[in-house]
Amino acid sequence: MSTPETSRFVRLHVELVVEVDDENALTKAALGRMAEDSEIPGDERAHAESTVTHNTAEALAYLVDPFDLVADVPGVELAQASWSSEHIDYDPDSPDWDLDEDDGASDDASDGHAVTG
């Protein structure tokens, strides 16, 4: 519950690592979403289409919407969101990728859940 000393705002950190096994399907989906988006100005559309066509990380970022993560959570309204994507070298056996490792977060933080596939 909230007390006068506690902010109503919570920063939720989520880190996902996904494997793209069909770059063409991802690119096609991003281009399809852009085609349906009437709010993209023409000059920006051409640049965005070029970007997602040549960079799968950008195509994925175009399709991911942080609002979708909290849209159905009762009592929560998204106040601000930002996200990015990048190509990475990933080794699931490396200790550098241990999602259960303590990251130095404050004691007020809730334990996260790691989902791996």
Number of C-alpha atoms within 10 A of each C-alpha: 4 7 7 6 6 8 8 10 10 9 9 10 6 10 9 9 14 11 8 12 8 9 15 12 11 19 24 14 16 23 21 13 13 18 12 9 11 10 8 13 9 10 8 10 17 11 11 18 18 12 15 21 18 11 14 21 19 21 23 21 15 20 16 15 13 14 13 10 10 13 12 10 9 7 7 12 12 12 9 8 10 6 11 10 15 11 11 8 5 12 9 10 8 8 9 10 12 11 14 10 9 8 7 6 9 7 7 6 10 9 10 11 9 11 8 9 5
